[in-house]
């Protein structure tokens, strides 16, 4: 039996591959992160599921 984890998405589900700004690698799925700290320069950052959980980040879509 295959082991299933919470981070896996069902087959056929579209994902957004991109660059995780926190661990600096290309990953299969990223979410946009809105930074409010001074010095972020208004840049758009993206984080993977693991970094969102580890660094307690809030995805932009979940802030409203």
N, C-alpha and C positions, 0 to 999 in steps of 0.2 A: 504494500500500500504506500502511495506517495505521501510524504509529509506536507501538510499545508500550513502556511504561516499567514498572518494578517497582512503582510506586505505584498503578497502575491495578488495579481489581478486575474480574473477569469479569462480563458482563452477567447480571443476575438475582441476584447475590450481595447478601444483605442488608447494609446498612451502618448505622452509628449516627451520625447527624448530631448535631453539638453545638458547643459553644463551646470553642475552644482557649485555655487560660489563658496560653499563652506569647506568641502573636502576636495575641491578643485579637480573634478573628474567628470567625464561624460557618463551619464546614467540614463536608464530607460524611461524614467518618469520624474519630472520636476514640477514644482509649484512656484508661482511668483510670490516673493516675500517683500513686503513694504517695510522699509527701515525708517525709524523715526529719530535715530540718534544723530546728533550733530556730526558733521563730517562725512556723512554717507554720500554727499554730493548729488543727491537726486538720481543716482544710478538705479537701474532695475536689477535686482538679484533674484536668483532662483535657487531652490534647495530641494534635495531629494527627501523621500519619506523618512529615511534614517536620520538625517541631519535635523529635520523639522522636529522629530521626537527628542533627539539628544540635546539640542540647543534650545528647546522649548520655543520654537519660532511659530508665528501665526501667519498662515498664508493670506495673501491679500484678499482673496474671495471670502474668507471666513471672518474678516474684520468688521463687516457691516451688519 
